[in-house]
Structure formats: C-alpha cells, structure tokens
C-alpha cells in the first residue's frame, strides 16, 4: 500500500511542478513581448488603423531593380 501512495504523491507533485512551469513560462513570455514593444506603441485600434509606416522609396526601387536583374539572368 505504501508504494502506491508514494507513486500517487510523486505523480501529483510532478503534475503540480509541470503546471507551475508552464504558467511561469507563459507569464515570462508575455512579459518579454510587452517589453519588446516600442515606447510609443499604442494598443488602441484607432491609433493602429491610422499608422502609416515610413517607407524609403530608394530601398523599394533598389529591391525592384535587384529582382528584375535576378529574373533577367535566370
């Protein structure tokens, strides 16, 4: 009877430890993502909808030219 009780306690302790590890991992992951946001980031939908990223046109044109050269030389 004693080995069965020991096995039950070991199983319960393992399940509790696994649950705690998953919970702490989830909390740390969410905290890391919150810390990675830029300082001026807003969580409101109106601010996100009006956000227009600044695109440097010379980079876009350079990428387009590189892609065209790649296609031409294939």
Buried (B, 14 or more C-beta within 10 A) or exposed (E): EEEEEEEEEEEEEEEEEEEEEEEEEEEEEEEEEEEEEEEEEEEEEEEEEEEEEEEEEEEEEEEEEEEEEEEEEE
